[in-house]
């Protein structure tokens, strides 16, 4: 009876562990899964961007290369068609000027995106619920290449082969749909 | 002379294959009745699963850690060490966890199954059961087979999770990849599809390894040497079949 009891407890423990691992793999690992774990300490600040690229929840927020916090939420604002990013700052970094400048940058050439802050000059500091007004969107490599082709084609003039012309007009078309910027 | 020997060898191989296939059918027929005896099943899950826990967790930790180390070294050459979480998670979930768990299972639990059933055969316990009109397939073989099939996916899941934390330990604590980046990149790239691929693989490996272990024991020569040979065959056949099936399954899933 006694041996049977330990056997059953051991089996129960094993099955419990196994299913806990399964639960972790299916719910926590895919991004679509639900998030467990309580909110971390710190204060939250929002900022609006035109384009967040592939910034993700959990991406770091840095100033001078030092990690100050992380992105805690990204949502879409249907009124002015912008992405609203919520950032959580660690509580010890409480003296960040309110007019700091936030830009979305890339780690390495192909790495993930993160938010880099450059300090402003005001004496008032960011606090829970405040908003960063000055932002710069992620640089999307494709639109950069498109822009380059557009400039290249227009500087070459119209007398060149049809191939480059076609590419140029495609690039410009895409450019116009993205931002209202007249091609040179 | 030589060709006759070769023909015999071929025939013997065919016979063995047929015997395993028939044995699988017989076992599957006995699985439902075996579920009606949960006591026997629990004992076998304990033997195959709970007692393999330590070796699985230790191996998972070190495989994950070495994955973190090698992955970091390789990825930072391309300046993309942020992809470490992705590489470790996908490598573990899809390949390493199912395969290494199956290999360890064959060595840890498969050999125990074969030698246990083989010794039952050698000491005429199975024959005694048959004489008493107790079907040894139902009371000896089926619970052990089912126990292995149930234990394997659970062990694989535990291996994956521990391995991932091992990779995180090396990548984040030792090498200085950002923790948030590690997990967000992982979550961004891992799909439910990847998890189910690993689980499907581990289920197939569980069936294959348990079947071979139980079959070899059940049909071993009833001598000390025969049981030893059967145990060796279990490890060799399980390992080769696992790697072979792994290729087939990967090709099917991609």
Boltz contact constraints between the chains, C-beta under 6 A:
constraints:
  - contact:
      token1: [A, 7]
      token2: [B, 46]
      max_distance: 6.0
  - contact:
      token1: [A, 10]
      token2: [B, 46]
      max_distance: 6.0
  - contact:
      token1: [A, 10]
      token2: [B, 50]
      max_distance: 6.0
  - contact:
      token1: [A, 11]
      token2: [B, 42]
      max_distance: 6.0
  - contact:
      token1: [A, 11]
      token2: [B, 45]
      max_distance: 6.0
  - contact:
      token1: [A, 11]
      token2: [B, 46]
      max_distance: 6.0
  - contact:
      token1: [A, 11]
      token2: [B, 50]
      max_distance: 6.0
  - contact:
      token1: [A, 14]
      token2: [B, 49]
      max_distance: 6.0
  - contact:
      token1: [A, 14]
      token2: [B, 50]
      max_distance: 6.0
  - contact:
      token1: [A, 14]
      token2: [B, 53]
      max_distance: 6.0
  - contact:
      token1: [A, 17]
      token2: [B, 158]
      max_distance: 6.0
  - contact:
      token1: [A, 18]
      token2: [B, 154]
      max_distance: 6.0
  - contact:
      token1: [A, 18]
      token2: [B, 157]
      max_distance: 6.0
  - contact:
      token1: [A, 18]
      token2: [B, 158]
      max_distance: 6.0
  - contact:
      token1: [A, 21]
      token2: [B, 157]
      max_distance: 6.0
  - contact:
      token1: [A, 21]
      token2: [B, 158]
      max_distance: 6.0
  - contact:
      token1: [A, 21]
      token2: [B, 161]
      max_distance: 6.0
  - contact:
      token1: [A, 22]
      token2: [B, 157]
      max_distance: 6.0
  - contact:
      token1: [A, 24]
      token2: [B, 161]
      max_distance: 6.0
  - contact:
      token1: [A, 25]
      token2: [B, 157]
      max_distance: 6.0
  - contact:
      token1: [A, 25]
      token2: [B, 160]
      max_distance: 6.0
  - contact:
      token1: [A, 25]
      token2: [B, 195]
      max_distance: 6.0
  - contact:
      token1: [A, 26]
      token2: [B, 195]
      max_distance: 6.0
  - contact:
      token1: [A, 29]
      token2: [B, 190]
      max_distance: 6.0
  - contact:
      token1: [A, 30]
      token2: [B, 190]
      max_distance: 6.0
  - contact:
      token1: [A, 30]
      token2: [B, 191]
      max_distance: 6.0
  - contact:
      token1: [A, 30]
      token2: [B, 192]
      max_distance: 6.0
  - contact:
      token1: [A, 31]
      token2: [B, 187]
      max_distance: 6.0
  - contact:
      token1: [A, 31]
      token2: [B, 188]
      max_distance: 6.0
  - contact:
      token1: [A, 56]
      token2: [B, 184]
      max_distance: 6.0
  - contact:
      token1: [A, 56]
      token2: [B, 188]
      max_distance: 6.0
  - contact:
      token1: [A, 58]
      token2: [B, 180]
      max_distance: 6.0
  - contact:
      token1: [A, 58]
      token2: [B, 183]
      max_distance: 6.0
  - contact:
      token1: [A, 58]
      token2: [B, 184]
      max_distance: 6.0
  - contact:
      token1: [A, 59]
      token2: [B, 184]
      max_distance: 6.0
  - contact:
      token1: [A, 60]
      token2: [B, 178]
      max_distance: 6.0
  - contact:
      token1: [A, 60]
      token2: [B, 180]
      max_distance: 6.0
  - contact:
      token1: [A, 70]
      token2: [B, 180]
      max_distance: 6.0
  - contact:
      token1: [A, 107]
      token2: [B, 82]
      max_distance: 6.0
  - contact:
      token1: [A, 108]
      token2: [B, 79]
      max_distance: 6.0
  - contact:
      token1: [A, 108]
      token2: [B, 80]
      max_distance: 6.0
  - contact:
      token1: [A, 109]
      token2: [B, 79]
      max_distance: 6.0
  - contact:
      token1: [A, 110]
      token2: [B, 80]
      max_distance: 6.0
  - contact:
      token1: [A, 111]
      token2: [B, 80]
      max_distance: 6.0
  - contact:
      token1: [A, 111]
      token2: [B, 82]
      max_distance: 6.0
  - contact:
      token1: [A, 112]
      token2: [B, 82]
      max_distance: 6.0
  - contact:
      token1: [A, 112]
      token2: [B, 181]
      max_distance: 6.0
  - contact:
      token1: [A, 112]
      token2: [B, 185]
      max_distance: 6.0
